[in-house]
């Protein structure tokens, strides 16, 4: 039987706006297919094993929460996370998690907060928040009859700008996305997928969830041939309603 291990990084601090639903979606879509799945948590002071997980999830948090974990992240986990990324482990990083993978976050007071620097994007605080339902299109999700449209909910004041190895996750159809200017949403580097979409992202976008699961299983099992289809009637109704 296939098995995957999911790491929830800083679950007590980075868990805003239903982000834990992404973990639930990955777990249940595995269980329904008979795939063994375990979810492990790694908080402040916990050891992060770069080879111990197939999927790593980093959710969103308030600026105060991100500041609280910064010391642990940069001193205790940075090198291990970098190793996991370069080993093509799967990462899903939402909002604050997206920002933390980049170079830095500049606050509204002009203070620069160093981030992991694994990806070449950076974030600057804006005066107004981008809030509301939005949608974007991902080319890598255009498979079979699926049109690649993703429904999400954004709620952030940070403006993120992509450079170097950080390529766009998708193109904005409706909403603001990374910065309200360039028409991009999120970022991708290797198997790291970053998005501003809360609400949460994966339950109403099952194609995205299955993309991550398939990548993780392909990495782990040379004989893996693909996921069995599920009845996603309810999930697709939710997605289409949001779109």
N, C-alpha and C positions, 0 to 999 in steps of 0.2 A: 504493500500500500504506500502511496505517496504521502509525504509529510512535509509541512512547512513550519518554520518558526518565525513569529512576528515579534518585533521589539517595539514597545511603546515608550518613547523617550520622553522623560519628564512629564508623566501623565498627571501629576498633581498640580503642575504649574501651567502647562501648555494644553489646555482642554476647553477653550472657549467655543461658544456657538455651535454645540453639537458635534465637534470634531471627532469625539470618540466613536461616533457612528461609522466612521471609516474603518475602524478596527472591527466593529460588529459586522459590517458588510463583508470584509475579507474573510473573517472567521466563518460566518454562516454560509457563504458561497463555496467555501471549502468543505464544510460539514455536509452540505446537501449533495455533494459529489462523492462523498466517502473518502475525502482527503483528510488525513490527520493534521490537526493544527493546534499549536500552543502559542499563547500570548504571554510574553515576559515583559516586565517593566524595569526600566533603568532610570532612576532618579538621581538627585544630588548625592554624591558619595558612592553610588553604585558603579561596579565595574562594567564597562562596555566591551564586549568581545567582538572584534571586527569580523571573525569567522563564525560567530555563533548564531547569526540570524539570516533568514532569507529575505525578509522585508522589514524595513525600519520606518516607523511612522513618527513624524514630529508635527505636533499641532500648533495652534495659535495661542498667544497669551498677551496680556497687557504689558506695557513697557516696564512696569514695576516688576512683573514676574520674570521677564526676559533679563532684566538687570540682576535679579536674584540668582539666576543660574549661570550667568556669564562666566564667573570665575571657575566653576566646576567644568563647564563646557570647554573652555579654552585650555585649562591646565590639565584636566584629567581625561578628557574624552576626544580632544581634537585629532590627535594623531591616529587613534583607533577608527574614528569616523572617516577620516581621509583614506585610511587603508581599506575600509569596507567599500567606500565609493569607487576607488580604483580597482577593486576586485569585482566590480559590477554587481554588488548587492543592490537590491531594489529599495529606493527611498521614496516616500511620499511626504512632502513637506508643505504644510498649509500656513499661509499668512506669516505669523511670526517665525515659524519654522523655515519658510521660504527666505525671509530676510536674514535669518541666522546662517544660512548656507553661503551668503555673499560676503563681500569685503567689509562693509561697515554700515552702520545706521547713524545718520546725523539727526539729532533731536531738534525740536523747534527752538531750543535755547542755544543751538550751535555746538553742542557737545557731541563728539564723535565716539560711538561705541563700536569697538572692534568686534567683528563676527568671525566665523570660521575661515573665510577666504578660500573655500573649496571651489566656489563658482565666482565668476568675475562681475556679477551684478552688485549694485549698491543701492541703498535706500535713504531718502531724505524725508523728514516729516513735512507734511503739507498743512495748510491752514484749515482746510475743509476736509470732511470725510467723504469717501466714496461708499455709498450705502444703497443696497437694494438688490433685487433679482437682476441677474445679467446672464449673458450666454456668449459662448465662444466656440470656435471650430478647430478641431485637431485633425490634421492630416493622417496621423498614425492610427487614428481610430476608424478611418474609412475602410471598412472591411465588409465584403458582401453587400447587403442592402443598407447597412448603417451609414448615415450621412455625416457622422463625425461631430455633430452638434452636441455640446455639453451645456447643461443647465446648472447654474450656481447662484450663490448669494455672496456679495462682497460687502465688507464693513471694515474699512481701513483708511487711515490718514496718511500712511507712508506712501511715497512715490518711488517705485523701483525702476531702475534703468539697467538694461542689459548690455553686456559687452563681452568680448573675448569668447570664452567657452560656454557662456550662458546663452542658449538659443531659445526662442519663444516656444512655450508650450502650445499656444494657439493664437488665433486671430479673433479679436473682439467682433461680435455680431451686434450686441447691445450691451451698454454699460461702459465702465471706465477702464477696468483691467489694471495693468501695472502702474500706470501714471496718468491716464486720461489724455495722453498726447499721441503716442506712437501706434496705438491700435493693437498692442500685444497684451496677452495674458500669460502669466506664469513664465516658467523657464524649464529647460531640460539640459542636463549634462550627463553623459553616459546613461546610467539607469536611475538617475535622480529626477523626479518629477515634482515640480513646485507649482503651487497655485494659490491665488487669493480666495478661492472658493470655500466658504463655510457652508453650514446648513444641513447636513454635511454633504460633501461632494459625491462619494461613491454610491450610497444607497439608491439615489435616483438616476445614476449614470452607470448601470451595470456593465456596459461595455468597457468602461475605464477600469472598473474593479477587476474584470476578467483579464484585461490586458496585463495588469500588474501581476496577477496570480500566474498567468501563463509564462511571463518572463521569469518569475521566481522558480517555477518548476522546470523550465527549460534549462536554467542555469545549474540546477541541482541534479537532474536526471537525464542522462543522454538518451534514454529510450522514450522520453515523454513526447507524445504525439498530438496533444491538444486537449482542451477542456470539453467535457460533455456539456451540451446545451442545457439551460434551465428555462423554466417557464417564467419569463420576465414581464408578464402582462401588467401587473400592478406597478412595477418599477417604471415601465415605459409610459404608462398613463401619467404617473407623477412627473416624469421628465417632459413629456409633451405638454402637459398642463403648465408647467413652469416656463417652457419655451414660448 
